[in-house]
Amino acid sequence: MDECGSGNLLAKIECILTYGGSGLDVAINYALLVLDVTFSAWWLNIANQNAMKPCISLIAVMIYQVVLCLFLGCSGVSIVWCAVVGWYIQKSRCQLQAAVSPHNKAFEIALLLLNASALIYYAITSAMITSLAHGCALSAAAVNAAAASRDYKVYPRIDYRTITGVEGPLVIMENVKFPTYGEIVNVNLSDGTVRQGQILEVNKKKAVVQVFEGTSNIDNKDCHIEFTGDTLKMPISDDLMGRAFNGSGKPIDKGPGVLAEEFLDIGGAPLNPKSRVYPKEMIQTGISAIDTMNSVVRGQKLPLFSAAGLPHNEIAAQVCRQASLVKGKDVSDHSQENFSIVFGAMGVNMETARFFRNDFEENGSMENVVLFMNLANDPTIERIVTPRLALTTAEYFAYTREQHVFVILTDMSSYADALREVSAAREEVPGRRGYPGYMYTDLSTIYERAGRVEGRNGSITQFPILTMPNDDITHPIPDLTGYITEGQVFVDRSLHNRQIYPPINVLPSLSRLMKSGIGKGMTRDDHPNVSDQLYANYAIGQDTRAMKAVVGEEALSEDEHKYLEFTDKFELKFLTQGAYENRDIFASLDI
């Protein structure tokens, strides 16, 4: 039949509202009428001629109508409806038969009128149902057509001019009717500029609005705020790939606007924890210190703990250039996987932004990269939105387009500072070092969006970069990050001062998911043992080096001299490699 011809009542209603029915539905309805009237008159004539009992005739016609409905694929309600109407019609016919002689002209006229009334009844009800279904479908189609158009926007419900104060990035409003937490507002300035904001706090008729583009030039006379009644959503389509946007998602590459296929909430879609798949496929970064001793698996979140003046940007760029999937021994996949990069920068200077963009363009991967740039001179509050825009884009390409997305977020310290600024403006009780007490929860809403989902081939691997203030790993930002993520890669200043690149200190570094991506059938059978031996010998060598500084080299034993020699060779031959030197995991294990 057609798409709306079968199924239960709820499925049929949903289908009619979606497709609006078709001409075939109407044709089936009227064919049912004609067959019903024709067969009923024929059967009644046979019954009269053979002197059958009226009840037998009635039961036969009802069975026929039910079978006909089942054959045509009608819903259960349609079957009951036809049976009940048919019962009344046949009952009336039986009464006519009992009152009037079957061969009387009056009986034939009454039977004709009864059939005509049944036909009119069916026609009117069918027309009403069809008109209602088509009306709902046309209304839904108009909304869908508007949503798919390029200039679509949700028009605000209410306009307010009740601004009572501005505090930092926040605007305080009064006499607001039914404000909703998280609702997006449009702040219209006197010069026609429109800025977006979000409701952070609701207290009866008061509302606190966080303005993403800053609160400069906002006053309580000419400025008015429109409530959209919706959460913050971003336009998503394949056209995002190869484009550059600012921290609010607006194009900065002089290209056209994005023609949206759909609008997604930047907070992310709810994900059933049971649908998560445990990461098991190792990602080869080409860096020996990471691949051999802190292996990364696809779908992991592994931050880079660095500090000001260290080459964390160079390490992240090298990982992007060289990342590939290790499928088995001596088998690395460099081309068959759909690989893309989403880069989110928060509070970075122009030099850092230009470095990453030039690096992506030089290695020919810019067409597979989406850039979100919040520079140091951009509004601070915009940094809260930037990582969520980047992760929403990553989720679309990972779970809808089934690509393997590598997400770089730098610098998470700037994000945490923006969070502290908003908290201070709201006069909340501060936590450690002035950061809000909910910073752990807020960071988890970003980091936990990495992973893999059952039934989807795509994945999201996060590589957030954060700079530790004063090289302090106990600072709240790296401390809370370490609780959420699955390890960390530690960039050491002492190694950097000795001209060792990449200056990754493997002792404080950790990858909690390493065990699931290495070993037999994945890398090499002896990979876990080699890693453990390197850790043990390098740790002893570091202790011996510290002892040497106190007692002198002459006081060391022969074994301690060997550990010192191993430590020097480990740093010069194993850790040290060029910025464009790509070592596969098997070459690293052979060193």
C-alpha angles and dihedrals in degrees: 000000000000137000094275098042100097144025136073125309097270093048091048093050091048091048093049091049090049102044100022093229122269142243088267090064091055092045091052092051094052092042087055090053095050093046091046095051094041096047094043092052091046093048092047090052091051090048092051094049093049096040093238119174115263093234092057090051091048094050092047093053093047091051089049092052093049092049091048091052092049091049092051092049098245122166124256092260090054091053093051091044093053092045094051094046090046090050092055092046094050091044089055090048091051090050090051090049091052094046100042132038111257090231093051118110090226091060092054092049092048090048090050092050090048092052091046092051090050090051092050091047092051092045095051095047092045091050092050093049093045093048092049093049093047091047092054091046093051091050092050091046091053091053092046092049091052092047091052094049120098098238096048117137135161108250116228121253102212135018120214134194095178102113110151101175150351121222115179108299092349132092119200118212134186136199092031116161116226100337115192126217111249094015116148119236133190114227109207115200127204092256093056096260114143121208128184125232141170132224109246101173136024124195113171103290095352125092134186114212124199109211113210098202096047133267101259115135092015113137137164097244111056099014120092130181126218122204113218099191091225139094124250109284132174129213111251131196141127088269089080091076113101093014133117124219137178124246091278095051098258117137116258098173095082089250128131124276120274116270098221123223089186142346117242129194109248089221089071132242119286111265125203107231089218090062092060116109119218109246113246109152114095120227114217109217097180091237112115096209091056102036097046103035106017104029117190121218126203110269095027128129109221118169126207111229107206141144140222113298096020123119097249092132091055091050092050091048091049091051090052092051096048106032115128138151121261107216100174145320111332090353119110123169115219104157115021097069121082099240126181137165130222113194121194118185122191121189095342123151123247091258093060093046091049092047094057094042093049091046092052091048095047095053091046098244099112091103088062096047132089115198127203111184126191104174128202092258093051121095112290094222090060089071091073091063099040100076091046091053089050094049093046088055090048092051091052094052093040102046102024101034093027096229127149104246124199110201121200117191118186132205108011089171089065089051092052091048090053089050090052091050092054091046091051091049089053089050093235122167105269125230130202112350091350096301116133119263091238094058091105091056092044093051091049090058086063104038096042092061089079122092144067131292128215113255094023126095094204128091141190117224115187124209104178118183122211130177114221112224109241089356087284111155090186090064111122094248099058091032095057092038090057091055092056105036129068098250136310143249110229120211109205125212095205091057090047091052089055090056094250114151125225090027094205114155104210096194098071090031120097141177112195094190095049093103093062095055104045138060134049115011093007109057117337133323094241096045095105092047093048091050093049092049092049091051093048097046094044091049091051090046091053091051090048091050090054090048091050090058089058107037101022131244095277092064094058123102125238092259091051090052089054091051089051091051091049091051093053093048091045092056097041100041107022106032097033117079138140124273089244097036110115113197117185119220094258093054089049092051091051095055 
